[in-house]
């Protein structure tokens, strides 16, 4: 399968399938490819990492994205 064929098929995949592909790319290339042209400062990245770790350790403090959108809107 050519690169062009792969790119054409990506939109047809389920979100779960695309997630698996992202994991495989990260496994093959590391996470470096995710940071290309990243506008975040090291301080901002550190804050996000801290908040992500807190969310993982205390999932009961989180709400689903749909609920967050409802509250914002």
Secondary structure, DSSP 8 states (H G I E B T S, - for coil): --HHHHHHHHTTS-HHHHHHHHHHHHHHH-GGGGGTT----HHHHHHHHHHHHHHHH-GGG---HHHHHHHH-
